[in-house]
Amino acid sequence: MIFGKSKNEILKSTQSEVFDIMRVGANISRLRKAAGITQTELADRLNVSFQAVSNWERGQSCPDIANLMELASIFGVSVDRILGSERAAKLVTEISEEKAPEMSAEEIKEIAPILDEAQADSVVRKNLIGEAGTTEEEAADSEEYESLCSVPTALLPFLSNELISELAVDAFKKDGIDAIPPSWLPFIDYEVLGKIAKEIMENEGINAIPNSWLPFIDEDVLSDMADDVCEKNGIGALPPSWLPYIDAERLGAQAKALIEKSGKDALPPSWLPFIDYEVLGTIAREIMENEGIKAIPSSWLPFIDDDVLSDYIRKRLKKK
């Protein structure tokens, strides 16, 4: 889904002469009845559910290209009889034959919900970003390169992560961080985004990485970056906005190392909600054994496992 809409809702919202989901559904219903086939029988022949056929006929969803071609064969008609549009039929037929027809961005958006990822990638490469195989050097001065991030956001749910990531990397290399639209972040491969983030940190520092990127970068990658920053510049150099996205155990290890070096008061209170509770409990046990329970900062108490405090109190009572 994108912006709260499913693929079927996107398709229903793009009615035009090229593709009309309600008209397709009505045509399937008429052709099925004319052939004397029940919805259940048709579903069995297509190896889909009865509900899928029902949804097609009610205009709630649409068959993908493979099913459209099979429906045409079952009914003994051309694809345009089902789609009700010669233009749509031409596009569907060419795509089913693994061709990439010439299409406008609007046409691609309309037909994208019935394409698989490979088909969607193919038509987008052909029509919006140029043929595959163009080198970065060749593309740098071409109109094709300029269009790398002109792919409409509405198409992103239908494209492969590989293609979207490729476009994001190319855009970043050419125009930097701001060339990657925030709406693209959920669709970029998390490892690829992590590599871009590492490059940004190496060249511009950790604060140059937009906070909006953090939920979409691999946790281990972020934790590695956080470790590097803490080791080189100290814990204070780690932006607080990063804390929710770093591995809790890794953060706990950093906290333990800091306390061993500089004492418990050096641990920033903002870290407490994000440190693994078992790690914090281990640190608290050591402090209590060496300095007593009163040495535990009161700000720590909500984040320490109750069993840790209870065990300490029971041991003290037994000794008395």
Phi and psi restraints in degrees (value plus and minus 20) as a CYANA .aco file:
   2 ILE   PHI    -161.2  -121.2
   2 ILE   PSI     111.1   151.1
   3 PHE   PHI      33.4    73.4
   3 PHE   PSI      16.0    56.0
   4 GLY   PHI      60.4   100.4
   4 GLY   PSI     -15.9    24.1
   5 LYS   PHI    -131.1   -91.1
   5 LYS   PSI     120.4   160.4
   6 SER   PHI    -102.8   -62.8
   6 SER   PSI     151.3   191.3
   7 LYS   PHI     -79.8   -39.8
   7 LYS   PSI     -60.1   -20.1
   8 ASN   PHI     -85.6   -45.6
   8 ASN   PSI     -57.9   -17.9
   9 GLU   PHI     -86.5   -46.5
   9 GLU   PSI     -57.8   -17.8
  10 ILE   PHI     -83.0   -43.0
  10 ILE   PSI     -64.1   -24.1
  11 LEU   PHI     -81.8   -41.8
  11 LEU   PSI     -63.1   -23.1
  12 LYS   PHI     -86.2   -46.2
  12 LYS   PSI     -44.9    -4.9
  13 SER   PHI    -107.8   -67.8
  13 SER   PSI     -18.1    21.9
  14 THR   PHI    -139.6   -99.6
  14 THR   PSI      26.1    66.1
  15 GLN   PHI     -88.3   -48.3
  15 GLN   PSI     117.7   157.7
  16 SER   PHI    -185.3  -145.3
  16 SER   PSI    -196.1  -156.1
  17 GLU   PHI     -88.6   -48.6
  17 GLU   PSI     -42.6    -2.6
  18 VAL   PHI     -96.7   -56.7
  18 VAL   PSI     -63.5   -23.5
  19 PHE   PHI    -170.1  -130.1
  19 PHE   PSI      99.4   139.4
  20 ASP   PHI    -147.7  -107.7
  20 ASP   PSI      86.3   126.3
  21 ILE   PHI     -83.0   -43.0
  21 ILE   PSI     -54.1   -14.1
  22 MET   PHI     -88.4   -48.4
  22 MET   PSI     -59.8   -19.8
  23 ARG   PHI     -86.4   -46.4
  23 ARG   PSI     -59.9   -19.9
  24 VAL   PHI     -80.2   -40.2
  24 VAL   PSI     -65.7   -25.7
  25 GLY   PHI     -81.0   -41.0
  25 GLY   PSI     -63.1   -23.1
  26 ALA   PHI     -84.4   -44.4
  26 ALA   PSI     -58.6   -18.6
  27 ASN   PHI     -86.3   -46.3
  27 ASN   PSI     -61.7   -21.7
  28 ILE   PHI     -81.9   -41.9
  28 ILE   PSI     -63.3   -23.3
  29 SER   PHI     -81.6   -41.6
  29 SER   PSI     -65.7   -25.7
  30 ARG   PHI     -84.0   -44.0
  30 ARG   PSI     -64.6   -24.6
  31 LEU   PHI     -87.2   -47.2
  31 LEU   PSI     -57.9   -17.9
  32 ARG   PHI     -83.3   -43.3
  32 ARG   PSI     -66.8   -26.8
  33 LYS   PHI     -85.8   -45.8
  33 LYS   PSI     -58.9   -18.9
  34 ALA   PHI     -83.3   -43.3
  34 ALA   PSI     -51.0   -11.0
  35 ALA   PHI    -105.0   -65.0
  35 ALA   PSI     -24.5    15.5
  36 GLY   PHI      48.7    88.7
  36 GLY   PSI      14.9    54.9
  37 ILE   PHI    -132.5   -92.5
  37 ILE   PSI     113.9   153.9
  38 THR   PHI     -99.4   -59.4
  38 THR   PSI     143.8   183.8
  39 GLN   PHI     -80.7   -40.7
  39 GLN   PSI     -59.2   -19.2
  40 THR   PHI     -85.3   -45.3
  40 THR   PSI     -63.3   -23.3
  41 GLU   PHI     -82.5   -42.5
  41 GLU   PSI     -62.4   -22.4
  42 LEU   PHI     -84.4   -44.4
  42 LEU   PSI     -61.5   -21.5
  43 ALA   PHI     -80.6   -40.6
  43 ALA   PSI     -62.3   -22.3
  44 ASP   PHI     -83.7   -43.7
  44 ASP   PSI     -60.8   -20.8
  45 ARG   PHI     -88.0   -48.0
  45 ARG   PSI     -49.8    -9.8
  46 LEU   PHI    -113.4   -73.4
  46 LEU   PSI     -26.4    13.6
  47 ASN   PHI      39.8    79.8
  47 ASN   PSI      23.0    63.0
  48 VAL   PHI    -145.6  -105.6
  48 VAL   PSI     154.6   194.6
  49 SER   PHI    -100.3   -60.3
  49 SER   PSI     137.4   177.4
  50 PHE   PHI     -77.5   -37.5
  50 PHE   PSI     -58.7   -18.7
  51 GLN   PHI     -82.6   -42.6
  51 GLN   PSI     -54.2   -14.2
  52 ALA   PHI     -82.5   -42.5
  52 ALA   PSI     -66.7   -26.7
  53 VAL   PHI     -83.2   -43.2
  53 VAL   PSI     -63.3   -23.3
  54 SER   PHI     -79.1   -39.1
  54 SER   PSI     -64.0   -24.0
  55 ASN   PHI     -84.6   -44.6
  55 ASN   PSI     -58.1   -18.1
  56 TRP   PHI     -79.6   -39.6
  56 TRP   PSI     -69.3   -29.3
  57 GLU   PHI     -88.6   -48.6
  57 GLU   PSI     -46.8    -6.8
  58 ARG   PHI    -109.3   -69.3
  58 ARG   PSI     -17.2    22.8
  59 GLY   PHI      52.2    92.2
  59 GLY   PSI       2.7    42.7
  60 GLN   PHI    -108.6   -68.6
  60 GLN   PSI     -42.5    -2.5
  61 SER   PHI    -175.1  -135.1
  61 SER   PSI    -199.9  -159.9
  62 CYS   PHI    -159.1  -119.1
  62 CYS   PSI     124.2   164.2
  63 PRO   PHI     -82.0   -42.0
  63 PRO   PSI     128.7   168.7
  64 ASP   PHI     -95.8   -55.8
  64 ASP   PSI     158.2   198.2
  65 ILE   PHI     -81.5   -41.5
  65 ILE   PSI     -61.2   -21.2
  66 ALA   PHI     -80.9   -40.9
  66 ALA   PSI     -62.1   -22.1
  67 ASN   PHI     -91.2   -51.2
  67 ASN   PSI     -53.4   -13.4
  68 LEU   PHI     -81.9   -41.9
  68 LEU   PSI     -62.9   -22.9
  69 MET   PHI     -86.5   -46.5
  69 MET   PSI     -57.9   -17.9
  70 GLU   PHI     -88.6   -48.6
  70 GLU   PSI     -58.9   -18.9
  71 LEU   PHI     -81.7   -41.7
  71 LEU   PSI     -62.9   -22.9
  72 ALA   PHI     -80.1   -40.1
  72 ALA   PSI     -59.2   -19.2
  73 SER   PHI     -87.5   -47.5
  73 SER   PSI     -63.2   -23.2
  74 ILE   PHI     -83.4   -43.4
  74 ILE   PSI     -62.8   -22.8
  75 PHE   PHI    -103.5   -63.5
  75 PHE   PSI     -31.5     8.5
  76 GLY   PHI      48.4    88.4
  76 GLY   PSI      17.6    57.6
  77 VAL   PHI    -149.9  -109.9
  77 VAL   PSI     151.7   191.7
  78 SER   PHI    -101.4   -61.4
  78 SER   PSI     139.6   179.6
  79 VAL   PHI     -81.9   -41.9
  79 VAL   PSI     -51.6   -11.6
  80 ASP   PHI     -86.9   -46.9
  80 ASP   PSI     -43.1    -3.1
  81 ARG   PHI     -87.2   -47.2
  81 ARG   PSI     -51.5   -11.5
  82 ILE   PHI    -100.6   -60.6
  82 ILE   PSI     -64.7   -24.7
  83 LEU   PHI    -100.2   -60.2
  83 LEU   PSI     -43.1    -3.1
  84 GLY   PHI      49.6    89.6
  84 GLY   PSI       1.8    41.8
  85 SER   PHI    -172.9  -132.9
  85 SER   PSI     101.4   141.4
  86 GLU   PHI     -84.3   -44.3
  86 GLU   PSI     -58.5   -18.5
  87 ARG   PHI     -84.4   -44.4
  87 ARG   PSI     -67.6   -27.6
  88 ALA   PHI     -82.3   -42.3
  88 ALA   PSI     -61.1   -21.1
  89 ALA   PHI     -82.9   -42.9
  89 ALA   PSI     -60.7   -20.7
  90 LYS   PHI     -82.7   -42.7
  90 LYS   PSI     -64.3   -24.3
  91 LEU   PHI     -84.2   -44.2
  91 LEU   PSI     -66.4   -26.4
  92 VAL   PHI     -82.5   -42.5
  92 VAL   PSI     -63.0   -23.0
  93 THR   PHI     -83.5   -43.5
  93 THR   PSI     -65.5   -25.5
  94 GLU   PHI     -85.0   -45.0
  94 GLU   PSI     -60.9   -20.9
  95 ILE   PHI     -86.5   -46.5
  95 ILE   PSI     -58.3   -18.3
  96 SER   PHI     -84.8   -44.8
  96 SER   PSI     -44.4    -4.4
  97 GLU   PHI    -111.5   -71.5
  97 GLU   PSI      -4.4    35.6
  98 GLU   PHI      41.8    81.8
  98 GLU   PSI      13.2    53.2
  99 LYS   PHI    -121.6   -81.6
  99 LYS   PSI     140.4   180.4
 100 ALA   PHI    -137.9   -97.9
 100 ALA   PSI      71.6   111.6
 101 PRO   PHI     -87.1   -47.1
 101 PRO   PSI     139.6   179.6
 102 GLU   PHI     -92.9   -52.9
 102 GLU   PSI     106.2   146.2
 103 MET   PHI    -162.3  -122.3
 103 MET   PSI     130.7   170.7
 104 SER   PHI    -101.6   -61.6
 104 SER   PSI     144.6   184.6
 105 ALA   PHI     -79.5   -39.5
 105 ALA   PSI     -57.6   -17.6
 106 GLU   PHI     -85.9   -45.9
 106 GLU   PSI     -61.0   -21.0
 107 GLU   PHI     -84.6   -44.6
 107 GLU   PSI     -60.2   -20.2
 108 ILE   PHI     -83.0   -43.0
 108 ILE   PSI     -62.5   -22.5
 109 LYS   PHI     -81.2   -41.2
 109 LYS   PSI     -57.6   -17.6
 110 GLU   PHI     -89.6   -49.6
 110 GLU   PSI     -59.6   -19.6
 111 ILE   PHI    -113.7   -73.7
 111 ILE   PSI     -32.7     7.3
 112 ALA   PHI     -74.2   -34.2
 112 ALA   PSI     -59.5   -19.5
 113 PRO   PHI     -82.0   -42.0
 113 PRO   PSI     -36.9     3.1
 114 ILE   PHI    -123.0   -83.0
 114 ILE   PSI     -13.4    26.6
 115 LEU   PHI    -117.2   -77.2
 115 LEU   PSI     131.0   171.0
 116 ASP   PHI    -105.0   -65.0
 116 ASP   PSI     153.8   193.8
 117 GLU   PHI     -79.4   -39.4
 117 GLU   PSI     -62.9   -22.9
 118 ALA   PHI     -82.9   -42.9
 118 ALA   PSI     -60.6   -20.6
 119 GLN   PHI     -87.2   -47.2
 119 GLN   PSI     -63.1   -23.1
 120 ALA   PHI     -83.6   -43.6
 120 ALA   PSI     -63.7   -23.7
 121 ASP   PHI     -78.1   -38.1
 121 ASP   PSI     -63.3   -23.3
 122 SER   PHI     -82.8   -42.8
 122 SER   PSI     -67.0   -27.0
 123 VAL   PHI     -91.4   -51.4
 123 VAL   PSI     -51.9   -11.9
 124 VAL   PHI     -89.7   -49.7
 124 VAL   PSI     -62.7   -22.7
 125 ARG   PHI     -79.6   -39.6
 125 ARG   PSI     -63.9   -23.9
 126 LYS   PHI     -87.8   -47.8
 126 LYS   PSI     -60.8   -20.8
 127 ASN   PHI    -123.8   -83.8
 127 ASN   PSI     -44.3    -4.3
 128 LEU   PHI    -135.3   -95.3
 128 LEU   PSI     -46.3    -6.3
 129 ILE   PHI    -149.3  -109.3
 129 ILE   PSI     -11.6    28.4
 130 GLY   PHI      66.5   106.5
 130 GLY   PSI     144.6   184.6
 131 GLU   PHI     -85.5   -45.5
 131 GLU   PSI     126.7   166.7
 132 ALA   PHI     -84.1   -44.1
 132 ALA   PSI     130.1   170.1
 133 GLY   PHI      86.9   126.9
 133 GLY   PSI     -30.1     9.9
 134 THR   PHI     -89.9   -49.9
 134 THR   PSI     106.2   146.2
 135 THR   PHI     -96.5   -56.5
 135 THR   PSI     141.1   181.1
 136 GLU   PHI     -80.7   -40.7
 136 GLU   PSI     -59.9   -19.9
 137 GLU   PHI     -85.2   -45.2
 137 GLU   PSI     -61.4   -21.4
 138 GLU   PHI     -88.9   -48.9
 138 GLU   PSI     -55.1   -15.1
 139 ALA   PHI     -99.3   -59.3
 139 ALA   PSI     -43.0    -3.0
 140 ALA   PHI     -75.7   -35.7
 140 ALA   PSI     -54.6   -14.6
 141 ASP   PHI    -125.9   -85.9
 141 ASP   PSI      -5.8    34.2
 142 SER   PHI    -128.6   -88.6
 142 SER   PSI     141.2   181.2
 143 GLU   PHI     -86.4   -46.4
 143 GLU   PSI     -49.7    -9.7
 144 GLU   PHI     -81.3   -41.3
 144 GLU   PSI     -62.5   -22.5
 145 TYR   PHI     -86.0   -46.0
 145 TYR   PSI     -57.7   -17.7
 146 GLU   PHI     -81.5   -41.5
 146 GLU   PSI     -44.8    -4.8
 147 SER   PHI    -114.3   -74.3
 147 SER   PSI     -13.5    26.5
 148 LEU   PHI     -74.9   -34.9
 148 LEU   PSI     -61.4   -21.4
 149 CYS   PHI    -124.2   -84.2
 149 CYS   PSI       3.8    43.8
 150 SER   PHI    -111.5   -71.5
 150 SER   PSI     -13.5    26.5
 151 VAL   PHI     -86.3   -46.3
 151 VAL   PSI     103.4   143.4
 152 PRO   PHI     -78.4   -38.4
 152 PRO   PSI     121.0   161.0
 153 THR   PHI     -77.1   -37.1
 153 THR   PSI     -53.7   -13.7
 154 ALA   PHI     -82.5   -42.5
 154 ALA   PSI     -38.7     1.3
 155 LEU   PHI    -105.9   -65.9
 155 LEU   PSI     -36.8     3.2
 156 LEU   PHI     -77.3   -37.3
 156 LEU   PSI     -58.5   -18.5
 157 PRO   PHI     -84.2   -44.2
 157 PRO   PSI     -35.9     4.1
 158 PHE   PHI    -121.3   -81.3
 158 PHE   PSI     -29.1    10.9
 159 LEU   PHI    -117.2   -77.2
 159 LEU   PSI     138.8   178.8
 160 SER   PHI     -94.0   -54.0
 160 SER   PSI     132.1   172.1
 161 ASN   PHI     -80.4   -40.4
 161 ASN   PSI     -52.3   -12.3
 162 GLU   PHI     -82.3   -42.3
 162 GLU   PSI     -66.3   -26.3
 163 LEU   PHI     -87.7   -47.7
 163 LEU   PSI     -65.3   -25.3
 164 ILE   PHI     -80.9   -40.9
 164 ILE   PSI     -61.2   -21.2
 165 SER   PHI     -85.8   -45.8
 165 SER   PSI     -60.2   -20.2
 166 GLU   PHI     -79.5   -39.5
 166 GLU   PSI     -64.7   -24.7
 167 LEU   PHI     -85.4   -45.4
 167 LEU   PSI     -60.4   -20.4
 168 ALA   PHI     -83.7   -43.7
 168 ALA   PSI     -63.4   -23.4
 169 VAL   PHI     -83.0   -43.0
 169 VAL   PSI     -64.7   -24.7
 170 ASP   PHI     -82.6   -42.6
 170 ASP   PSI     -62.1   -22.1
 171 ALA   PHI     -84.8   -44.8
 171 ALA   PSI     -61.7   -21.7
 172 PHE   PHI     -83.2   -43.2
 172 PHE   PSI     -63.7   -23.7
 173 LYS   PHI     -81.0   -41.0
 173 LYS   PSI     -54.4   -14.4
 174 LYS   PHI    -104.4   -64.4
 174 LYS   PSI     -63.5   -23.5
 175 ASP   PHI    -147.7  -107.7
 175 ASP   PSI     -15.4    24.6
 176 GLY   PHI      63.4   103.4
 176 GLY   PSI    -187.5  -147.5
 177 ILE   PHI     -76.1   -36.1
 177 ILE   PSI     -63.9   -23.9
 178 ASP   PHI     -88.3   -48.3
 178 ASP   PSI     -31.0     9.0
 179 ALA   PHI     -96.8   -56.8
 179 ALA   PSI     -33.3     6.7
 180 ILE   PHI    -117.5   -77.5
 180 ILE   PSI      87.8   127.8
 181 PRO   PHI     -84.3   -44.3
 181 PRO   PSI     121.4   161.4
 182 PRO   PHI     -74.7   -34.7
 182 PRO   PSI     -52.1   -12.1
 183 SER   PHI     -86.9   -46.9
 183 SER   PSI     -36.0     4.0
 184 TRP   PHI    -102.9   -62.9
 184 TRP   PSI     -42.2    -2.2
 185 LEU   PHI     -74.2   -34.2
 185 LEU   PSI     -63.1   -23.1
 186 PRO   PHI     -85.8   -45.8
 186 PRO   PSI     -34.7     5.3
 187 PHE   PHI    -125.7   -85.7
 187 PHE   PSI     -26.8    13.2
 188 ILE   PHI    -105.2   -65.2
 188 ILE   PSI     117.9   157.9
 189 ASP   PHI     -74.7   -34.7
 189 ASP   PSI     110.8   150.8
 190 TYR   PHI     -83.6   -43.6
 190 TYR   PSI     -50.6   -10.6
 191 GLU   PHI     -91.0   -51.0
 191 GLU   PSI     -58.5   -18.5
 192 VAL   PHI     -84.7   -44.7
 192 VAL   PSI     -64.9   -24.9
 193 LEU   PHI     -82.9   -42.9
 193 LEU   PSI     -55.3   -15.3
 194 GLY   PHI     -83.7   -43.7
 194 GLY   PSI     -60.7   -20.7
 195 LYS   PHI     -83.9   -43.9
 195 LYS   PSI     -60.3   -20.3
 196 ILE   PHI     -83.7   -43.7
 196 ILE   PSI     -63.7   -23.7
 197 ALA   PHI     -81.8   -41.8
 197 ALA   PSI     -60.6   -20.6
 198 LYS   PHI     -81.0   -41.0
 198 LYS   PSI     -62.2   -22.2
 199 GLU   PHI     -83.9   -43.9
 199 GLU   PSI     -59.8   -19.8
 200 ILE   PHI     -82.8   -42.8
 200 ILE   PSI     -65.4   -25.4
 201 MET   PHI     -83.8   -43.8
 201 MET   PSI     -61.1   -21.1
 202 GLU   PHI     -84.2   -44.2
 202 GLU   PSI     -55.5   -15.5
 203 ASN   PHI    -112.2   -72.2
 203 ASN   PSI     -53.7   -13.7
 204 GLU   PHI    -145.6  -105.6
 204 GLU   PSI     -28.7    11.3
 205 GLY   PHI      78.9   118.9
 205 GLY   PSI     141.5   181.5
 206 ILE   PHI     -85.5   -45.5
 206 ILE   PSI     -50.5   -10.5
 207 ASN   PHI     -92.3   -52.3
 207 ASN   PSI     -30.1     9.9
 208 ALA   PHI    -100.4   -60.4
 208 ALA   PSI     -33.5     6.5
 209 ILE   PHI     -99.5   -59.5
 209 ILE   PSI     101.5   141.5
 210 PRO   PHI     -81.8   -41.8
 210 PRO   PSI     118.8   158.8
 211 ASN   PHI     -79.9   -39.9
 211 ASN   PSI     -49.6    -9.6
 212 SER   PHI     -85.2   -45.2
 212 SER   PSI     -37.5     2.5
 213 TRP   PHI    -100.1   -60.1
 213 TRP   PSI     -46.4    -6.4
 214 LEU   PHI     -76.4   -36.4
 214 LEU   PSI     -61.5   -21.5
 215 PRO   PHI     -86.3   -46.3
 215 PRO   PSI     -33.4     6.6
 216 PHE   PHI    -130.1   -90.1
 216 PHE   PSI     -14.7    25.3
 217 ILE   PHI    -121.1   -81.1
 217 ILE   PSI     120.5   160.5
 218 ASP   PHI     -73.6   -33.6
 218 ASP   PSI     114.6   154.6
 219 GLU   PHI     -79.0   -39.0
 219 GLU   PSI     -60.6   -20.6
 220 ASP   PHI     -84.8   -44.8
 220 ASP   PSI     -57.8   -17.8
 221 VAL   PHI     -84.6   -44.6
 221 VAL   PSI     -65.8   -25.8
 222 LEU   PHI     -82.5   -42.5
 222 LEU   PSI     -60.1   -20.1
 223 SER   PHI     -85.6   -45.6
 223 SER   PSI     -59.4   -19.4
 224 ASP   PHI     -81.4   -41.4
 224 ASP   PSI     -64.0   -24.0
 225 MET   PHI     -84.5   -44.5
 225 MET   PSI     -61.0   -21.0
 226 ALA   PHI     -83.8   -43.8
 226 ALA   PSI     -61.0   -21.0
 227 ASP   PHI     -80.5   -40.5
 227 ASP   PSI     -63.4   -23.4
 228 ASP   PHI     -81.1   -41.1
 228 ASP   PSI     -64.1   -24.1
 229 VAL   PHI     -84.7   -44.7
 229 VAL   PSI     -65.6   -25.6
 230 CYS   PHI     -83.3   -43.3
 230 CYS   PSI     -60.7   -20.7
 231 GLU   PHI     -90.2   -50.2
 231 GLU   PSI     -55.5   -15.5
 232 LYS   PHI    -106.0   -66.0
 232 LYS   PSI     -58.4   -18.4
 233 ASN   PHI    -143.3  -103.3
 233 ASN   PSI     -20.8    19.2
 234 GLY   PHI      72.0   112.0
 234 GLY   PSI     139.3   179.3
 235 ILE   PHI     -79.9   -39.9
 235 ILE   PSI     -51.7   -11.7
 236 GLY   PHI     -83.4   -43.4
 236 GLY   PSI     -37.1     2.9
 237 ALA   PHI    -103.2   -63.2
 237 ALA   PSI     -29.1    10.9
 238 LEU   PHI    -104.4   -64.4
 238 LEU   PSI      99.2   139.2
 239 PRO   PHI     -81.1   -41.1
 239 PRO   PSI     114.6   154.6
 240 PRO   PHI     -76.3   -36.3
 240 PRO   PSI     -49.5    -9.5
 241 SER   PHI     -83.7   -43.7
 241 SER   PSI     -37.4     2.6
 242 TRP   PHI    -100.5   -60.5
 242 TRP   PSI     -44.3    -4.3
 243 LEU   PHI     -73.4   -33.4
 243 LEU   PSI     -62.4   -22.4
 244 PRO   PHI     -86.8   -46.8
 244 PRO   PSI     -34.7     5.3
 245 TYR   PHI    -128.3   -88.3
 245 TYR   PSI     -17.8    22.2
 246 ILE   PHI    -117.7   -77.7
 246 ILE   PSI     124.4   164.4
 247 ASP   PHI     -74.5   -34.5
 247 ASP   PSI     108.9   148.9
 248 ALA   PHI     -82.4   -42.4
 248 ALA   PSI     -57.2   -17.2
 249 GLU   PHI     -90.4   -50.4
 249 GLU   PSI     -58.6   -18.6
 250 ARG   PHI     -85.1   -45.1
 250 ARG   PSI     -58.7   -18.7
 251 LEU   PHI     -86.9   -46.9
 251 LEU   PSI     -57.6   -17.6
 252 GLY   PHI     -83.9   -43.9
 252 GLY   PSI     -58.1   -18.1
 253 ALA   PHI     -83.5   -43.5
 253 ALA   PSI     -59.2   -19.2
 254 GLN   PHI     -85.0   -45.0
 254 GLN   PSI     -61.3   -21.3
 255 ALA   PHI     -83.6   -43.6
 255 ALA   PSI     -63.2   -23.2
 256 LYS   PHI     -82.1   -42.1
 256 LYS   PSI     -63.7   -23.7
 257 ALA   PHI     -83.4   -43.4
 257 ALA   PSI     -59.1   -19.1
 258 LEU   PHI     -85.4   -45.4
 258 LEU   PSI     -64.1   -24.1
 259 ILE   PHI     -84.8   -44.8
 259 ILE   PSI     -61.3   -21.3
 260 GLU   PHI     -82.3   -42.3
 260 GLU   PSI     -52.0   -12.0
 261 LYS   PHI    -106.2   -66.2
 261 LYS   PSI     -63.1   -23.1
 262 SER   PHI    -143.2  -103.2
 262 SER   PSI     -20.8    19.2
 263 GLY   PHI      74.8   114.8
 263 GLY   PSI     141.8   181.8
 264 LYS   PHI     -83.5   -43.5
 264 LYS   PSI     -49.1    -9.1
 265 ASP   PHI     -91.0   -51.0
 265 ASP   PSI     -31.3     8.7
 266 ALA   PHI    -100.6   -60.6
 266 ALA   PSI     -33.8     6.2
 267 LEU   PHI     -96.5   -56.5
 267 LEU   PSI     100.3   140.3
 268 PRO   PHI     -83.5   -43.5
 268 PRO   PSI     111.1   151.1
 269 PRO   PHI     -76.3   -36.3
 269 PRO   PSI     -49.5    -9.5
 270 SER   PHI     -83.7   -43.7
 270 SER   PSI     -38.1     1.9
 271 TRP   PHI     -98.8   -58.8
 271 TRP   PSI     -46.4    -6.4
 272 LEU   PHI     -74.0   -34.0
 272 LEU   PSI     -64.5   -24.5
 273 PRO   PHI     -86.3   -46.3
 273 PRO   PSI     -34.7     5.3
 274 PHE   PHI    -130.7   -90.7
 274 PHE   PSI     -23.3    16.7
 275 ILE   PHI    -102.9   -62.9
 275 ILE   PSI     117.6   157.6
 276 ASP   PHI     -72.9   -32.9
 276 ASP   PSI     107.3   147.3
 277 TYR   PHI     -83.0   -43.0
 277 TYR   PSI     -50.2   -10.2
 278 GLU   PHI     -89.2   -49.2
 278 GLU   PSI     -58.9   -18.9
 279 VAL   PHI     -85.6   -45.6
 279 VAL   PSI     -65.0   -25.0
 280 LEU   PHI     -83.7   -43.7
 280 LEU   PSI     -55.6   -15.6
 281 GLY   PHI     -84.2   -44.2
 281 GLY   PSI     -59.5   -19.5
 282 THR   PHI     -83.5   -43.5
 282 THR   PSI     -63.2   -23.2
 283 ILE   PHI     -82.1   -42.1
 283 ILE   PSI     -62.9   -22.9
 284 ALA   PHI     -83.9   -43.9
 284 ALA   PSI     -60.1   -20.1
 285 ARG   PHI     -78.1   -38.1
 285 ARG   PSI     -66.0   -26.0
 286 GLU   PHI     -81.4   -41.4
 286 GLU   PSI     -61.9   -21.9
 287 ILE   PHI     -84.9   -44.9
 287 ILE   PSI     -64.0   -24.0
 288 MET   PHI     -85.5   -45.5
 288 MET   PSI     -59.9   -19.9
 289 GLU   PHI     -85.6   -45.6
 289 GLU   PSI     -53.5   -13.5
 290 ASN   PHI    -110.2   -70.2
 290 ASN   PSI     -54.3   -14.3
 291 GLU   PHI    -145.1  -105.1
 291 GLU   PSI     -29.2    10.8
 292 GLY   PHI      75.1   115.1
 292 GLY   PSI     143.5   183.5
 293 ILE   PHI     -86.3   -46.3
 293 ILE   PSI     -47.6    -7.6
 294 LYS   PHI     -89.3   -49.3
 294 LYS   PSI     -35.4     4.6
 295 ALA   PHI     -97.3   -57.3
 295 ALA   PSI     -32.3     7.7
 296 ILE   PHI     -95.7   -55.7
 296 ILE   PSI     101.5   141.5
 297 PRO   PHI     -77.6   -37.6
 297 PRO   PSI     118.9   158.9
 298 SER   PHI     -81.2   -41.2
 298 SER   PSI     -48.0    -8.0
 299 SER   PHI     -87.1   -47.1
 299 SER   PSI     -38.5     1.5
 300 TRP   PHI     -99.5   -59.5
 300 TRP   PSI     -48.1    -8.1
 301 LEU   PHI     -75.2   -35.2
 301 LEU   PSI     -61.7   -21.7
 302 PRO   PHI     -85.5   -45.5
 302 PRO   PSI     -34.3     5.7
 303 PHE   PHI    -130.9   -90.9
 303 PHE   PSI     -17.1    22.9
 304 ILE   PHI    -118.5   -78.5
 304 ILE   PSI     116.6   156.6
 305 ASP   PHI     -76.1   -36.1
 305 ASP   PSI     112.9   152.9
 306 ASP   PHI     -76.1   -36.1
 306 ASP   PSI     -54.7   -14.7
 307 ASP   PHI     -83.5   -43.5
 307 ASP   PSI     -52.8   -12.8
 308 VAL   PHI     -83.8   -43.8
 308 VAL   PSI     -67.9   -27.9
 309 LEU   PHI     -86.7   -46.7
 309 LEU   PSI     -60.8   -20.8
 310 SER   PHI     -84.5   -44.5
 310 SER   PSI     -62.2   -22.2
 311 ASP   PHI     -80.9   -40.9
 311 ASP   PSI     -61.3   -21.3
 312 TYR   PHI     -84.6   -44.6
 312 TYR   PSI     -64.3   -24.3
 313 ILE   PHI     -84.5   -44.5
 313 ILE   PSI     -63.0   -23.0
 314 ARG   PHI     -80.5   -40.5
 314 ARG   PSI     -62.6   -22.6
 315 LYS   PHI     -83.0   -43.0
 315 LYS   PSI     -60.5   -20.5
 316 ARG   PHI     -85.7   -45.7
 316 ARG   PSI     -60.0   -20.0
 317 LEU   PHI     -86.9   -46.9
 317 LEU   PSI     -58.0   -18.0
 318 LYS   PHI     -83.0   -43.0
 318 LYS   PSI     -60.6   -20.6
 319 LYS   PHI     -84.2   -44.2
 319 LYS   PSI     -55.0   -15.0
